[in-house]
Amino acid sequence: MKIVIGNSNHRGFWGFVAQTIVLTLAVIIAAKLMPGVSMNNLWTALLTGVVIALLNRFVRPILVFLTLPFTAITLGLFLFVINAVIILLAGAIVPGFTVDGFGNALLFSLLLTLLNFLLELPNRLKKHPDNQTIDKPTDENDEFTPYEEIEN
């Protein structure tokens, strides 16, 4: 079984909305589990999910491009630092969402990535081509099927 990690740029508006809702749920769960991260209420969590989704959509690609040499030298580990910077930016933008330091932002981003992956996993498995059934032609219409033997 293959697990396909899709690119969110190809999902359109409603895909972005669905991704933001899943991200908001992951933010709520991760904030409850992390002692160094706090938020005031549900609206703050929703706003945090929207801001993180927008930062991931527009700011993260620029940061990845600008830090490409560091990412290559560290074999991709610098992307964790970029994720933590995104969380710190969201903490600076969203009132009521606080992150106590870079270390907590790094751990929060790791936990958020894991929760987001787990929450989107059923949808990703459902959309994968290997999980779809193929309609095979029946013998009623006498069409050639790849399972028939050809006689010479």
N, C-alpha and C positions, 0 to 999 in steps of 0.2 A: 504494500500500500504506500502510495506517495502522498505526502502532504505538501500542498502548493501554498506558498506564501505569496499572496497576490499583491500587486502594486496598487495602492489606493488611488492613483491618478486616473485609473481607467474605470472607476465606478460611477462617476457622475454625481449629481447633487444628492440624490437619495442615498447613495452609497456613503457619501460624506456624512449625511445626517445619521445614518445607522452606525457608522464608525464612531461618531461623536457621542452617541448614546452609550455605546459599549465602553468607550474611553471614560465617560463620566461615571459609569458603574464601577469601573476599575479604580478610578480616583477615589471614590467613596470607600471601597474596600481597603485600598492601600493606605489611605489616611487613617483608618481605624486601626490598622496593624502597625503603623510606624509611629513611634513616640515623638519624633522630632518634626512631625508634619501635622498641622492643624488647619481646620476650616470651620467657619462659623455655622453654616447651615446648608441645606440642600441646594439653594440657589447659588451659593458660592461654589459648590461642587459642580453644578451644571456650567457655570461661567468658566470655571477652571478647565473643565473638559473641552469646552469650545475654544478657549484660548490656547490650550496645548495642541489641539488639532490644527488650529490655524498656524501656530508657530511651526509645527511639524510640516505643514504643507508649504509654507512660504519661506521661513527663516532657516530651517534645518538644511535644505539643499545648498543654500549659500554658504553656511558654516562648513558643511562637508566639503564643498569645493575649495574653500579658502584654506582648510586644514588638511587637504589631501596628502601633502608630504608627511605630516605627522601620523596620519592614519596609515599610510603605507609603511612607515618605519616601525610602527607599533603593531603591525599586522591586523589592523582594524580595531584594536582596543581603545584607540582614542575616540571612537564613536560613543563609548560610554561617557566620556567627558562632555561631548556635545549634548547627549541626552540630559546630563545633569545641568548643563547651562540652560537648556530649554526649560527645565523645571524651575530653575532660579529666576529666569525671565518671567515665567508665569506667576511665580510668587511676587515678583515686583509689580506686575500689571494688575493682578486680581486682588481687590481689597478683601480681607478676611481669609486669604489663603497664605499661610506662613510656612516657610521651610527654614529650619535652624541649621544653616551652614551647608557647605559643599558636600560633606560626607553624607549627610542625611538626604540631600538632593540626589546623590549618586545611588544610594540604596533605594530611595523612593522610585527613581527611574527604572532600576532593575526590577523591582517588584511590580511596577506598573506595566512594564513590558511583558513580564510573565503572566500577569493577570489578564492583560489584553489579549495575549495569544490564546490562553485557555478559554476565555469567553468567546472569541471568534472561531475557535476550532470546529465546533459543529457546523457552522455555516461554510467554512472552507472545505470540510470533508464532503459536505452535501453537493457543492458546486464542482467538485473535481470530476473530470471526464471518466476516470476509471470506475466511479461509483454509479454511473448511469447505465441503465439497461438498454440493450440494442434490440430494436424490433427486427426479427428475422422474418423473411417472407415464408409463407406457408406453402405447402405443396398443392393447395387447392387451385392456385392459378398457374401451375406448371412453369414457374420461373426457375431459372438456373440459380442454385445456391452454392456457396463455396464448399458445401459438404457432400455434394453429389459426385459420383465417379463418372468419368467420361470414358465411354467405350469406343474402341477403334474399329 
